[in-house]
């Protein structure tokens, strides 16, 4: 059996949560009150099928990053472009980078489906934190991948 990392399991959990929220909204609700405004503002009713395209994007991004996790990748650093070969040293770093991307996309889409469906209220500070943490993880794993000199 293949070892699964915590990032891989969390991204799968966020993906399943997103799909289940969307299915719940489509099957049980006629309209969703879009709550992207500040508290006390007017909410706009929308169709629950509005949640379907972001969910399909999240599912597609998850499977693409799973497909690309074990392949050499091209990186662009300032003016240089180079291929990072798949060897013993780079394989875990490449896999970690793709798992970070997958976790970032699925966590952002999970949070967006939660507050668009009206399950949780929109809070700008929590939204900022939820959006920044995946980008920091992706940036850190990209930095670790690019700082090693065994890429040539």
N, C-alpha and C positions, 0 to 999 in steps of 0.2 A: 504494500500500500504506500502511496506517495505521501510524504510528510506535508502537512499543511501548516502554514504560518498563521500567526494571529491576525495579520493584516488580511490575508486571504479569507479567513473565516469571518472576520468582521465585515468585509466587503460583500461576501455572500449573504450574511445576515441582513445587512442594509438593503441589498437587492430584493431579498424575499420580503422584507418589511414594506418596501416601496410597492412591490407588485400586490401584496395583500391589501394595503391601504387603497390603492387604485381600484382593485376589484370590489372591495367593500363599498367604496363611494359609487361606483358604476351600478352595482346591483341593488343598493338600498336607497340612494338619494336621487331625487329628481333634479334638484339644483344644489349648487354649493355656493355659500356666501363667501366671496373672495375677500379675505381679511388682510390685505396688504397695506391698508391705511393705518394711520395712528389710532389709538383708542378713542372712541367717541365719534369717529367719523362714519361716513356712509359706506356700507358694504355693497358690493355689486354681485347679484346672482349670476352664476355661469353654469354651463353644463358640466357634468362630471367627466365627460369625454375630453375636456380640456387637459386633464391630467395624463392622458394616454401618450402623447408625443414625448414629453420628458421621460416617462417611464421606459418607452421603447429606446430612447437615446441611452438611458442608463444601462439597460440590458445589453444593447449593442456594444457600448464601451466596455462593459465587463467582459464580454466574450472576446472582443478584440485584444484587450490587454492580456487575457489568459492565453490567447493564441500566440501573441508576440513575446511572451515571457521567456521562452527558451530559444530565441533566435538572436543572432548578432544584430546590433542596432547602430544606426547612424546618429552622430551627435554633431551639433554645430556650436562651436565655441568662438565667439567674437567673429573673426574672419576665417577661421579654419573649419573645415569639415573633415571628419574622419569616421571610419568604421571601427566600432569597438568589437573586437573579435570575441567569440565565445570560447573561453578557456577556463581552467580551474579557478583562476583568481577572479575573473570578471563575471562568471555565471551567477553567483549569488548576488552580486551587486546589480546586475541587469534584472534579475528576478525581483529583487527588493524595489527597484525603481518602478517596474510595472505594477507590482502589488500596491505601491504607494499611490500611483495614478488611479488604479482601480478603486482603492479605498476612498480617495478624494472625491471621485465622481459619484460613487454610490452614496457616500454620506451626505454630500450636498443635495443630491436628488431626493434622498430620504427626508431630509429636513424640509426641503421645499414642498414635497407632497404632504408633509404633516401640517404646515401652516397654511397652504393653499386649500386643503380639504377642510380646514377649520377645527382640526383636532387640538392644536395648540394655538395660542395667540401670537401674533407677530410682535417681535421685540427687536429693535435695531441692534442692540448690543450683543444679544445672543446670535443674531444673524451674522454680524461681523465676525464674531469668534468662530462660528461654524464654518464660515467661508475662508477664514485665514488659516486655520489649523491644517487642512489638507494641503494648501499651497506651501506651507512651511515644511511639511513632511516630504512633498515632492521635491522642493528645492534642496533639502538636506540630502536626500538619496541621490539626486542629480549631482550635487557637489561631491559626495563620496565617490561616485562613479567617475567623474571627470578629473579628480585630483591625482589618481594613480597614474603612474607613467608606464604601466604594462599594457597600455591600450594599442601600442603600435605593433 
